[in-house]
């Protein structure tokens, strides 16, 4: 009989926690995360300001050198009509 009583008490406490305590804790956590995000955004940038944090390194191994390029002569090739013989 006492085991059944403890199971009912536990079920009722779990019901109360899921009904009132868990939603309260979730809202509190979400407010905290939202506030941290808003603080981080506001301290880094003013509205309308754009900043670039990545500057690509200059390529040291650039294989193409325009001064070494050779000029290529092209010839126009006329297409011939195929003969039907």
SULVENFEN-V414042 format. One line per field, one symbol per residue. ss: DSSP state (a for helix, b for strand, c for the rest). psi: psi as a letter, one per 30 degrees, with the letter a starting at -180 (. if undefined). Layout:
ss=???
psi=???
This chain:
ss=caaaaaaaaaaaaaaaaaaaaaaaaaaaaaaaaaaaaaaaaaaacccccccccccccccccccccaaaccccccccccccccccc
psi=eeeeeeeeeeeeeeeeefeeeeeeeeeeeeeeeeeeeeeeeefeklkfkkkkfkjkkkjfhjfkjeffkkkkkkkkkkkkkkki.
